[in-house]
Amino acid sequence: MLIGEVSRRCGVSTRMLRHYDTLGLVSPTGRTTGGYREYSADDIRRLFHVESLRTLGLSLNEVKRALDGPDFAPADLVGDLIRHTRQRIAADEELLAKLERVDAASPAEWEDVLRIVALLRALESESAARRQQAILSQSGKASLPVEALVEAALAEEDPNVAGALQWSLARVAGRGLAHLAKGLDAEEVDVRRRATAAIAAVHTAEATVQLRRALDDSDAGIRGYAALALGSRGNIDSIPALLEMVVNGRRDVEAAEVLGLLTTIASPAEDIVEALQRELDNADDAPTRLRITQALAEIPGTAARAALGRLTDDGDRTIASTAAAIVSAQDRGRSPQRTRR
């Protein structure tokens, strides 16, 4: 069979067939009287073997070794090919994810594409300073790869970079909330904490819904993040978690301040004072009772004032003196008003 017919039947170009001949990979065993290459049935069979091995990703040199090497071990080469292929697939998947993130940001110009790519590369940097600077340098009108920012926010351990990511996500008006909300269901506590902190920076109705979910988390720190954010927005669902924070001494000063804020915008002061009084009555250790006493100082109104007045006669001298000092400070703070009246 002449080279032209081999090419047509086998789907291999004549140029490639000549290249195979030059490499000694597939050499025709015969020549016509006119000097043309003539392929035998065995030559055609070898050509099919070459093409089959090439479909596995072998180079031409590897194909020649596989067909001609008497001690060639197929398993070793196939194992190498599997590893290389997996690496190539991983690289392609990484490239695809990057392209999808660029596309999701809807860049209008090539300048936008280059800026987004630079940000994505910076987010992968080992330098916390570089990551932070890349995030903070994005202009307010810039298109942002929101999904990549969310992924970074859920994984970021450096507090400064985490803060920058939260700020950046807050600027996009909650467009990353759906992805952040998935972080609330993560098995890792740290991921759920980061998700809660990032959601707390977003002031939308949907963010409030997700923060309510976080109030039911098994981790007290996550409940605290959510409670402080919700309470500052006037949401009374946060009250039980805020009371828990005061009792357990976790960010108790902030929790007491938010409880005081709630009395001015959402919940009657009497209800919160009553809840604090119940916790006070159930507490059996001095540090807890002292934190509750100090929390009462943040609650405006006569109910808190009366509770503090009673505590000035408490059997614990530290609590009694603390309550007396709070009452005295409140009296001094109100005296100018009484004079004006």
Secondary structure, 3 states (H helix, E strand, C coil): CEHHHHHHHHCCCHHHHHHHHHHCCCCCCEECCCCCEECCHHHHHHHHHHHHHHHCCCCHHHHHHHHHCCCCCHHHHHHHHHHHHHHHHHHHHHHHHHHHHHHHCCCCCHHHHHHHHHHHHHHCCCCHHHHHHHHHCCCCCCCCCHHHHHHHHHHCCCHHHHHHHHHHHHHCCCCCHHHHHHHCCCCCHHHHHHHHHHHHCCCCHHHHHHHHHHCCCCCHHHHHHHHHHHHHCCCHHHHHHHHHHHHHCCCHHHHHHHHHHHHHHCCCHHHHHHHHHHHHHHCCCHHHHHHHHHHHCCCCCHHHHHHHHHHCCCCCHHHHHHHHHHHHHHHHHHHHHHHHC
